[in-house]
């Protein structure tokens, strides 16, 4: 049974403490406070996101487009208002393409995309498994 690890963060004055449920490696934590549109075109490592409200982005509020064997997990996030470069070609709020691995979102909302909410397409890359729970 798949259970997402509940990672937590705490703000202590100007320091953010992140519980990643284990000993961190050199490249294990990337702290991002806010951004408009999350577009990952070359990142090919496992990806975990929790508690984000992401809006904007010309190819969707959250977009993965690299060919990669990896897992993507999102928990308690919202994705909305993608703003494509061509108004005649509206895009989905979340776009995941060309992955070999588990794509899982728990308690996430992507209902306010310019076109639609979720878009998953393996584009010929075998092995994409998608799970949406309470989304």
C-alpha positions, 0 to 999 in steps of 0.5 A: 500500500502506498502511503505518502510521507508527511513532510513538515516545515516550520518557520523559526524567525528567519530560518526554515526547518524542514523535516524530510523524514530521514537524514538529508543528502547534499541535494535533498532539499530545495526550498522555494517560497513562492513562484509563478508556474513550475516548469520542469523540462530537464529535471529527472529526479523523484519529485515531492511537493506539499502544501503549495498554491501554484498559479500561472505558467505558460505551459501549465501551473505545474509541468513536467516534460522530460523523458525520465524514469522517476516518481512525482508525488503531490500532497495538498496543493492547488494548481491554477490559472495557466496563461499560455503564450497563445490564448487560442491554445489554452493548457491544463493546470497540471501537465505530466508527460513522458514518465516511467514511474508513479505519478500520484497526487493526494488532496490536490486541486487542479480545477482552474486550468485555462483548458482543464485540470489534469493532463497525463500523457506517456507519449510512447514512454512505457510505465506511467502509472497515475493515481489521484486520490481526493483530488 
